[in-house]
Amino acid sequence: MFEAASHFFPEISIYHLNILFLLGLALFGGTIGGRLFQKLRIPQVVGYIVIGIMLGQSGLKIVDHHLIEALRPFNYFALGLIGLMIGGELKKDIILKYGKQFLIILLSEGVVAFAVVSVATGLVGSLFFPNPAMAWAVGLILGAIASATAPAATSAVLWEYRTQGPLTRIIMGIVAMDDGLALLLFSLASAVAVRLVGGDYNQSLLITILHPFYEILGSILIGSVAGYILTRLIRRSQDEYRILAFSIGMVLLVLGLSILLNVDLILASMFLGLTVVNLTPRKSKEVFELVDRFAPPIYVLFFVLVGAKLNFSQINLTIIIICVVYIVARTLGKMFGANLGARISGAVESVRKYLPYCLFSQAGVAIGLSLLADQRFPGAMGNAIVIIITTATFVLEIIGPPFVKMAVSKANEIGLNITEEDIIRETPISEIIDNKQAVIPEDLTLSEVLKIISETEDLFYPVVSVKRDLLGIITIDNIKDTFISSDLGPLLLAHDLMEPVQRSITPDNSVADVKAIMNRYGLEYLPVVTKENKLVGLLENRRIQRIITQKMIELRKHAEALG
């Protein structure tokens, strides 16, 4: 039987089936986990990571190390999309207005965290490592890694809760530039650490210090050039599928070039988004909306795989103690540094109060730097750094997102970053239905109908029976046609003036359903009726648009009032 099956399906192997099955399991499991945690008022990203831990190397081992390695390009792709979207938040006017503030807070929170973690882990490590020089070398490396903040988990919370305001703006600016600072500090720390442990290092100190500048400048160049090319490609295109294909293709090209040239791929993707949003502000909205609709399954799988690759099998008492010191010292360093930077830069009160709670998450960049440390310091030192950072990453990825949610909630920034489509989707009919709509009984005479019309500003008037059943609609055009084509005006009743109702809708539908029906059939109005055809009210397209615009203006004013 299996031989016959292999004859018909020669290209399918158990390995391929396993990958497809495990990807489906990760996507479904992650989505369900995210939804469950959302029900508990915990950000969905925590649910994705927890499901990943359950499926991965520290849980059921369904997702093994080989699969995670095979899917590493997929993780790069997810990071590229995240970088693109973060870069899209950094518009020129924001950079010009808040760039100095971003830089001051970034340097403060990063350098203070580096100093506090280096000293704390160096002192504690000296009690456990037989060689004090190694303890301080490990401390310096951990301090440099501590400066990094995970852009993925942090921004995922902000996007989930549709936040907008000064706190959101500062968070996005910090996580966008955090990679560059972490690379610089890691390069300096590793150069000093090599000399502390007396390692044989084949690069000069100058080259070691200059290398991160190459990575940063290379990332900026790749992202900027790619962004310019993308804007030229999409500027005149009206085809959504083509725009999406160009955008995703450019992200992949940027990632491939970044890996090929050994520069930071997240930073390059950020500059891709930054360039696009500033060269074509209007067209870029379409790009980011399309990518935003495309990306959710990619994000789910990415965070599930982040959880799956966390391995705690090699943890011992020494590692636990240093890991606890690292987490506490990093948390305190980030909080104090963020608060200090916010005060020095003159940030608004909400940023000073709540930014310290938004920089806990740590993931891809930190783990990547720990693996780089393992290559530069092979043996017990490198292995200890990897285990400490992996364990700390697990804790920080779990506690980080809830604190971000708490902070933006306290800062009153949740739900302010929404589009017209979001308002249409979330607004119930009950909020926009016109309860004062003039209703015309079917037996009114033309003069009585005209009297009602003269006293109102409506364009459409429902005609109802004695039992308030909807019979038809009288429009201004109906009245005009009546006067032009008929001499029987005094003898006409409302029933004679009305036109049939083309479509109607029930109160339990959404405004999105209303707009879809209006667009599909080219209608300017839609009666709302019960299942028994009793009139509830009338929805006019102009009234819906007026209410949506008013809500958008109110949200924008609220966000601007925050600072």
C-alpha positions as CSV (number, residue, x, y, z in Angstrom):
1,M,0.0,0.0,0.0
2,F,2.8,2.4,1.0
3,E,4.7,1.4,-2.1
4,A,1.7,2.2,-4.3
5,A,1.2,5.6,-2.6
6,S,4.9,6.4,-3.1
7,H,4.5,5.6,-6.8
8,F,1.7,8.2,-7.1
9,F,3.3,10.8,-4.8
10,P,7.1,10.5,-5.3
11,E,7.8,14.0,-4.2
12,I,6.2,13.8,-0.8
13,S,8.4,12.5,2.1
14,I,7.7,12.1,5.7
15,Y,10.1,15.1,6.4
16,H,7.9,17.3,4.2
17,L,4.7,16.1,5.8
18,N,6.2,16.7,9.3
19,I,7.2,20.3,8.4
20,L,3.7,21.0,7.0
21,F,2.0,19.3,9.9
22,L,4.1,21.1,12.5
23,L,3.7,24.5,10.9
24,G,-0.1,24.0,10.9
25,L,0.0,22.8,14.5
26,A,2.1,25.8,15.5
27,L,-0.1,28.3,13.7
28,F,-3.4,26.8,15.1
29,G,-1.9,26.3,18.6
30,G,-0.4,29.7,18.7
31,T,-3.6,31.4,17.5
32,I,-5.7,29.5,20.1
33,G,-3.1,30.3,22.8
34,G,-3.1,33.9,21.9
35,R,-6.9,34.1,22.0
36,L,-7.0,32.4,25.4
37,F,-4.5,34.8,26.8
38,Q,-6.4,37.7,25.3
39,K,-9.5,36.5,27.1
40,L,-7.4,36.7,30.3
41,R,-6.5,40.3,29.4
42,I,-2.9,39.3,28.7
43,P,-1.3,40.3,25.3
44,Q,-1.6,37.6,22.7
45,V,2.1,37.4,22.1
46,V,2.6,35.8,25.5
47,G,0.1,33.1,24.5
48,Y,2.1,32.5,21.3
49,I,5.4,32.1,23.2
50,V,3.8,29.8,25.9
51,I,2.4,27.5,23.2
52,G,5.9,27.5,21.6
53,I,7.5,26.4,24.9
54,M,4.9,23.6,25.3
55,L,5.6,22.3,21.8
56,G,9.4,22.9,21.8
57,Q,12.6,21.8,23.4
58,S,11.5,22.6,27.0
59,G,8.1,21.0,26.6
60,L,6.8,18.1,24.5
61,K,9.7,18.3,22.0
62,I,7.3,18.1,19.1
63,V,9.2,21.0,17.4
64,D,12.8,19.9,17.6
65,H,16.1,21.7,17.1
66,H,16.5,20.6,13.4
67,L,13.1,22.0,12.4
68,I,13.9,25.3,14.2
69,E,17.2,25.5,12.3
70,A,15.5,24.7,9.0
71,L,13.0,27.5,9.6
72,R,15.6,30.1,10.5
73,P,15.0,32.0,7.2
74,F,11.3,32.2,8.1
75,N,12.3,33.9,11.4
76,Y,14.4,36.4,9.5
77,F,11.4,37.1,7.2
78,A,9.2,37.8,10.3
79,L,11.8,40.1,11.8
80,G,12.1,41.9,8.4
81,L,8.3,42.5,8.3
82,I,8.4,43.8,11.9
83,G,11.3,46.0,11.1
84,L,9.5,47.4,8.0
85,M,6.4,48.2,10.1
86,I,8.4,49.9,12.9
87,G,10.3,52.0,10.3
88,G,6.9,53.0,8.9
89,E,6.1,54.7,12.2
90,L,9.1,57.0,12.0
91,K,7.8,59.8,9.8
92,K,10.0,62.8,9.0
93,D,8.1,65.3,11.1
94,I,8.3,62.9,14.1
95,I,12.1,62.5,13.7
96,L,12.7,66.2,13.3
97,K,10.5,67.0,16.3
98,Y,11.5,64.2,18.7
99,G,14.8,62.8,17.3
100,K,16.9,64.5,20.0
101,Q,14.5,63.1,22.7
102,F,14.8,59.6,21.2
103,L,18.6,59.8,21.2
104,I,18.8,61.0,24.8
105,I,16.4,58.4,26.2
106,L,18.1,55.7,24.1
107,L,21.6,56.4,25.4
108,S,20.4,56.8,28.9
109,E,18.4,53.6,29.2
110,G,20.9,51.5,27.2
111,V,24.1,52.7,28.9
112,V,22.6,52.6,32.4
113,A,21.4,49.1,31.9
114,F,24.8,48.1,30.5
115,A,26.6,49.6,33.6
116,V,24.2,48.2,36.2
117,V,24.2,44.6,34.7
118,S,28.0,44.6,34.2
119,V,28.7,45.5,37.8
120,A,26.0,43.3,39.4
121,T,26.7,40.2,37.4
122,G,30.5,40.7,37.6
123,L,30.4,41.0,41.4
124,V,28.1,38.0,41.8
125,G,30.0,36.0,39.2
126,S,33.2,36.5,41.1
127,L,31.7,34.4,43.9
128,F,31.1,31.4,41.6
129,F,33.7,31.5,38.8
130,P,37.1,30.3,39.9
131,N,38.7,33.0,37.7
132,P,37.6,36.6,38.6
133,A,38.7,37.9,35.3
134,M,36.3,35.5,33.5
135,A,33.5,36.7,35.9
136,W,34.0,40.3,34.9
137,A,34.4,39.3,31.2
138,V,31.0,37.5,31.4
139,G,29.6,40.6,33.2
140,L,30.7,42.9,30.5
141,I,29.1,40.7,27.7
142,L,25.9,40.3,29.7
143,G,25.8,44.1,30.3
144,A,26.1,44.8,26.6
145,I,23.4,42.3,25.7
146,A,21.2,43.8,28.5
147,S,21.0,47.1,26.5
148,A,19.0,45.4,23.7
149,T,15.2,45.6,23.7
150,A,13.0,43.3,21.7
151,P,11.2,45.3,19.0
152,A,9.0,42.3,18.0
153,A,7.2,41.6,21.3
154,T,7.0,45.3,22.3
155,S,5.6,46.5,18.9
156,A,3.2,43.6,18.7
157,V,1.5,44.8,21.9
158,L,1.2,48.3,20.6
159,W,-0.3,47.1,17.3
160,E,-2.7,44.7,19.1
161,Y,-4.1,47.5,21.2
162,R,-4.0,50.2,18.5
163,T,-2.1,52.7,20.6
164,Q,-1.1,56.2,19.7
165,G,0.4,59.1,21.6
166,P,3.7,60.3,23.1
167,L,4.5,57.1,25.0
168,T,3.9,54.9,21.9
169,R,5.9,57.3,19.8
170,I,8.9,57.2,22.1
171,I,8.7,53.4,22.5
172,M,8.7,53.0,18.7
173,G,11.7,55.3,18.3
174,I,13.7,53.5,21.0
175,V,13.1,50.0,19.7
176,A,13.9,51.2,16.2
177,M,17.4,52.4,17.3
178,D,18.1,50.0,20.1
179,D,19.8,47.4,17.8
180,G,22.5,49.9,16.8
181,L,23.4,50.8,20.4
182,A,23.4,47.1,21.4
183,L,25.9,46.3,18.6
184,L,28.2,49.1,19.6
185,L,28.2,48.2,23.3
186,F,28.6,44.5,22.5
187,S,31.6,45.2,20.2
188,L,33.3,47.3,22.9
189,A,32.5,44.8,25.7
190,S,33.7,41.8,23.7
191,A,37.0,43.5,22.8
192,V,37.7,44.2,26.5
193,A,36.5,40.8,27.6
194,V,38.9,39.0,25.2
195,R,41.8,40.8,26.8
196,L,40.5,40.1,30.3
197,V,40.5,36.3,29.7
198,G,43.7,36.4,27.7
199,G,42.1,35.0,24.6
200,D,43.8,34.6,21.2
201,Y,41.9,37.1,19.1
202,N,43.0,37.6,15.5
203,Q,41.4,41.1,15.1
204,S,42.9,44.3,16.3
205,L,41.1,46.4,18.9
206,L,40.5,49.1,16.3
207,I,38.8,46.7,13.8
208,T,36.7,45.3,16.6
209,I,35.5,48.7,17.6
210,L,34.9,49.8,14.0
211,H,33.0,46.7,12.9
212,P,29.6,47.8,14.5
213,F,29.8,51.1,12.6
214,Y,30.2,49.1,9.4
215,E,27.1,47.0,10.3
216,I,25.0,50.1,11.2
217,L,26.0,52.2,8.1
218,G,25.7,49.1,5.9
219,S,22.2,48.5,7.2
220,I,21.2,52.2,6.6
221,L,22.6,52.1,3.1
222,I,20.8,48.9,2.1
223,G,17.5,49.9,3.6
224,S,17.5,53.4,2.2
225,V,18.4,52.3,-1.4
226,A,15.9,49.5,-1.3
227,G,13.2,52.0,0.0
228,Y,14.0,54.4,-2.8
229,I,13.6,51.7,-5.4
230,L,10.4,50.4,-3.9
231,T,8.8,53.9,-3.9
232,R,9.7,54.2,-7.6
233,L,8.0,50.9,-8.3
234,I,4.8,51.5,-6.4
235,R,4.3,55.2,-7.1
236,R,2.0,54.8,-10.1
237,S,0.7,51.3,-9.4
238,Q,-2.9,50.9,-8.5
239,D,-2.9,47.1,-8.3
240,E,-2.9,46.0,-4.7
241,Y,-1.5,42.5,-5.4
242,R,1.4,44.0,-7.4
243,I,2.1,46.5,-4.6
244,L,2.1,43.7,-2.0
245,A,4.4,41.6,-4.2
246,F,6.9,44.4,-4.7
247,S,6.9,45.2,-0.9
248,I,7.3,41.6,0.2
249,G,9.9,41.0,-2.5
250,M,11.9,44.1,-1.4
251,V,11.8,43.0,2.2
252,L,13.3,39.6,1.2
253,L,15.9,41.2,-0.9
254,V,16.9,43.5,2.0
255,L,17.2,40.5,4.3
256,G,19.2,38.5,1.8
257,L,21.7,41.4,1.2
258,S,22.0,42.0,4.9
259,I,22.9,38.4,5.6
260,L,25.3,38.3,2.6
261,L,27.1,41.5,3.7
262,N,26.9,40.6,7.4
263,V,25.0,43.7,8.5
264,D,22.0,44.0,10.9
265,L,18.9,42.8,9.1
266,I,16.3,44.4,11.5
267,L,18.0,47.8,11.2
268,A,18.1,47.5,7.4
269,S,14.3,46.6,7.3
270,M,13.5,49.5,9.5
271,F,15.3,51.9,7.1
272,L,13.4,50.4,4.3
273,G,10.1,51.3,6.0
274,L,11.4,54.7,7.1
275,T,12.4,55.6,3.5
276,V,9.2,54.5,2.0
277,V,7.0,56.4,4.5
278,N,8.9,59.6,4.0
279,L,9.4,59.5,0.3
280,T,5.7,58.6,-0.5
281,P,3.7,59.5,2.6
282,R,0.3,59.0,0.8
283,K,1.1,55.8,-1.1
284,S,3.0,54.3,1.8
285,K,-0.3,54.0,3.7
286,E,-1.5,51.4,1.2
287,V,1.8,49.5,1.5
288,F,1.7,49.3,5.2
289,E,-2.0,48.4,5.3
290,L,-1.4,45.5,2.8
291,V,1.6,44.2,4.7
292,D,-0.4,44.6,8.0
293,R,-3.1,42.3,6.6
294,F,-0.6,39.8,5.2
295,A,1.6,39.5,8.3
296,P,-0.5,38.2,11.3
297,P,0.1,34.4,10.5
298,I,3.8,35.2,10.1
299,Y,3.9,36.9,13.5
300,V,2.1,34.0,15.2
301,L,4.5,31.4,13.8
302,F,7.5,33.6,14.7
303,F,6.6,33.9,18.3
304,V,5.7,30.2,18.6
305,L,9.1,29.3,17.3
306,V,10.8,31.8,19.7
307,G,9.2,29.9,22.5
308,A,10.0,26.5,20.9
309,K,13.7,27.1,20.8
310,L,14.0,28.1,24.5
311,N,15.9,25.2,26.2
312,F,16.3,25.1,29.9
313,S,17.8,21.6,30.3
314,Q,21.3,22.8,31.2
315,I,20.2,25.2,34.0
316,N,22.0,24.8,37.3
317,L,22.0,26.7,40.6
318,T,24.9,29.0,39.5
319,I,23.1,29.9,36.3
320,I,19.8,30.5,38.1
321,I,21.5,32.9,40.5
322,I,23.3,34.9,37.8
323,C,20.2,34.9,35.7
324,V,18.1,36.3,38.5
325,V,20.7,39.0,39.1
326,Y,20.8,39.7,35.4
327,I,17.0,40.1,35.2
328,V,16.7,42.3,38.3
329,A,19.8,44.4,37.4
330,R,18.6,44.9,33.8
331,T,15.1,45.8,34.9
332,L,16.3,48.3,37.4
333,G,18.9,49.7,35.0
334,K,16.3,50.1,32.2
335,M,13.7,51.7,34.5
336,F,16.2,54.2,36.0
337,G,17.8,55.0,32.7
338,A,14.5,55.5,30.9
339,N,13.2,57.8,33.6
340,L,16.5,59.7,33.7
341,G,16.6,60.1,30.0
342,A,12.9,61.2,29.9
343,R,13.5,63.9,32.5
344,I,16.7,65.2,30.8
345,S,15.0,65.4,27.4
346,G,12.0,67.1,28.8
347,A,9.5,64.4,27.8
348,V,5.9,64.7,28.9
349,E,4.7,63.3,32.2
350,S,3.2,60.1,30.7
351,V,6.5,59.2,29.2
352,R,8.4,59.9,32.4
353,K,6.0,57.8,34.4
354,Y,5.3,54.8,32.1
355,L,8.2,54.4,29.7
356,P,10.3,52.6,32.4
357,Y,7.8,49.7,32.2
358,C,7.9,49.3,28.4
359,L,11.5,48.2,27.8
360,F,11.7,44.8,29.6
361,S,11.2,42.4,26.6
362,Q,14.2,40.8,25.1
363,A,14.4,38.2,22.4
364,G,16.1,37.8,18.9
365,V,18.9,40.3,19.1
366,A,19.9,39.3,22.6
367,I,19.9,35.6,21.7
368,G,21.8,36.4,18.5
369,L,24.5,38.3,20.5
370,S,24.8,35.5,23.0
371,L,25.4,33.0,20.2
372,L,28.0,35.4,18.8
373,A,29.6,35.5,22.2
374,D,29.6,31.7,22.3
375,Q,31.6,31.7,19.0
376,R,34.1,34.3,20.3
377,F,34.4,32.6,23.7
378,P,34.1,28.9,23.1
379,G,33.8,26.6,26.1
380,A,32.3,27.2,29.6
381,M,32.2,31.0,29.3
382,G,30.3,31.1,26.0
383,N,28.0,28.3,27.1
384,A,27.1,30.1,30.3
385,I,26.3,33.3,28.5
386,V,24.0,31.5,26.1
387,I,22.1,29.7,28.9
388,I,21.8,32.8,31.0
389,I,20.4,34.9,28.1
390,T,18.1,32.1,26.9
391,T,16.6,31.7,30.4
392,A,16.3,35.4,30.9
393,T,14.7,35.8,27.5
394,F,12.0,33.4,28.5
395,V,11.2,35.3,31.7
396,L,11.4,38.8,30.0
397,E,9.3,37.8,27.0
398,I,6.6,36.6,29.4
399,I,6.6,39.6,31.8
400,G,7.4,42.3,29.2
401,P,4.2,42.5,27.1
402,P,1.8,42.7,30.1
403,F,3.8,45.6,31.4
404,V,3.7,47.4,28.0
405,K,0.0,46.9,28.0
406,M,-0.3,48.3,31.5
407,A,1.8,51.3,30.7
408,V,-0.1,52.3,27.5
409,S,-3.4,51.8,29.3
410,K,-2.4,54.0,32.2
411,A,-1.2,56.6,29.6
412,N,-4.6,56.5,28.0
413,E,-3.2,55.6,24.5
414,I,-5.1,52.4,23.8
415,G,-7.5,52.5,20.9
416,L,-6.3,55.8,19.4
417,N,-4.5,54.5,16.4
418,I,-7.4,53.3,14.3
419,T,-8.5,53.7,10.7
420,E,-11.9,54.4,9.1
421,E,-12.1,50.7,8.4
422,D,-11.6,49.9,12.1
423,I,-14.4,52.3,13.1
424,I,-16.7,50.9,10.5
425,R,-15.9,47.3,11.6
426,E,-16.3,48.0,15.4
427,T,-19.3,50.5,15.4
428,P,-22.7,48.9,15.9
429,I,-25.7,50.1,13.9
430,S,-27.4,51.4,17.1
431,E,-24.7,54.2,17.4
432,I,-25.4,55.7,14.0
433,I,-29.1,55.0,13.3
434,D,-31.2,58.2,13.0
435,N,-33.9,57.9,15.7
436,K,-35.3,61.3,14.7
437,Q,-35.9,60.2,11.1
438,A,-39.1,61.6,9.7
439,V,-41.5,58.7,8.9
440,I,-44.4,59.1,6.4
441,P,-47.7,57.1,6.8
442,E,-48.8,55.7,3.5
443,D,-52.2,57.7,3.5
444,L,-50.7,61.2,3.8
445,T,-51.6,63.6,1.0
446,L,-49.0,65.2,-1.2
447,S,-49.4,68.6,0.6
448,E,-48.8,66.9,4.0
449,V,-45.8,65.0,2.6
450,L,-44.3,68.3,1.4
451,K,-44.9,69.9,4.8
452,I,-42.9,67.2,6.5
453,I,-40.1,67.5,3.9
454,S,-39.9,71.3,4.3
455,E,-39.4,70.9,8.0
456,T,-36.5,68.5,7.8
457,E,-33.2,68.2,6.0
458,D,-33.4,64.5,5.1
459,L,-33.2,63.3,1.5
460,F,-35.0,60.0,2.0
461,Y,-38.3,59.3,3.8
462,P,-39.5,55.8,4.7
463,V,-43.2,55.1,4.0
464,V,-44.9,52.8,6.6
465,S,-48.3,51.2,7.1
466,V,-50.6,51.7,10.1
467,K,-48.7,48.8,11.8
468,R,-45.3,50.5,10.9
469,D,-44.5,47.9,8.3
470,L,-42.0,49.3,5.8
471,L,-43.7,49.8,2.4
472,G,-41.3,52.0,0.4
473,I,-39.1,55.1,0.3
474,I,-39.9,58.6,-0.9
475,T,-36.9,60.6,-2.2
476,I,-36.6,64.2,-3.3
477,D,-36.2,63.0,-6.8
478,N,-39.6,61.2,-6.5
479,I,-41.2,64.6,-5.6
480,K,-39.5,66.4,-8.5
481,D,-40.7,63.7,-11.0
482,T,-44.2,63.9,-9.7
483,F,-44.5,67.7,-10.3
484,I,-42.9,67.4,-13.8
485,S,-45.0,64.4,-15.0
486,S,-48.3,64.6,-13.3
487,D,-51.3,67.1,-12.9
488,L,-52.9,65.0,-10.2
489,G,-50.8,66.4,-7.3
490,P,-53.7,67.1,-5.0
491,L,-55.1,63.6,-5.4
492,L,-51.8,61.7,-4.7
493,L,-51.0,60.0,-1.5
494,A,-47.7,59.0,0.0
495,H,-48.2,55.5,-1.2
496,D,-48.3,56.7,-4.8
497,L,-45.1,58.7,-4.4
498,M,-42.9,56.1,-2.9
499,E,-40.5,53.7,-4.7
500,P,-39.9,50.1,-3.7
501,V,-37.2,49.4,-1.1
502,Q,-34.3,47.7,-2.9
503,R,-32.5,46.4,0.2
504,S,-32.9,46.5,3.9
505,I,-30.9,45.4,6.9
506,T,-31.6,44.2,10.5
507,P,-30.4,46.0,13.7
508,D,-28.0,43.1,14.6
509,N,-25.8,43.8,11.6
510,S,-22.7,45.9,11.7
511,V,-21.9,49.2,10.0
512,A,-19.4,47.2,7.9
513,D,-22.3,45.1,6.6
514,V,-24.2,48.4,5.8
515,K,-21.3,49.8,3.9
516,A,-20.7,46.5,2.0
517,I,-24.4,46.4,0.9
518,M,-24.4,50.1,-0.1
519,N,-21.2,49.8,-2.1
520,R,-22.4,46.6,-3.8
521,Y,-25.7,47.9,-5.0
522,G,-24.8,51.6,-5.3
523,L,-27.2,52.8,-2.6
524,E,-27.3,56.1,-0.7
525,Y,-29.6,54.8,2.0
526,L,-30.6,51.6,3.8
527,P,-33.7,51.0,5.9
528,V,-33.2,49.2,9.2
529,V,-36.1,46.7,9.9
530,T,-36.9,43.9,12.3
531,K,-37.4,40.4,11.0
532,E,-41.1,41.2,10.8
533,N,-40.3,44.1,8.5
534,K,-41.1,46.7,11.2
535,L,-39.2,50.0,10.6
536,V,-36.5,50.7,13.1
537,G,-34.8,53.6,11.3
538,L,-33.0,54.7,8.2
539,L,-29.2,54.8,7.5
540,E,-27.9,57.4,5.1
541,N,-24.5,57.1,3.6
542,R,-23.7,60.8,4.2
543,R,-24.6,60.5,7.9
544,I,-22.5,57.4,8.3
545,Q,-19.5,59.2,6.7
546,R,-20.1,62.2,8.9
547,I,-20.1,60.2,12.1
548,I,-16.9,58.3,11.1
549,T,-15.1,61.5,10.2
550,Q,-16.2,63.0,13.5
551,K,-14.9,60.0,15.5
552,M,-11.5,60.1,13.6
553,I,-11.2,63.8,14.4
554,E,-12.0,63.2,18.1
555,L,-9.4,60.4,18.3
556,R,-6.8,62.5,16.6
557,K,-7.4,65.4,19.0
558,H,-7.2,63.1,22.0
559,A,-3.9,61.7,20.8
560,E,-2.5,65.2,20.2
561,A,-3.7,66.4,23.6
562,L,-1.6,63.8,25.3
563,G,1.6,65.5,24.1
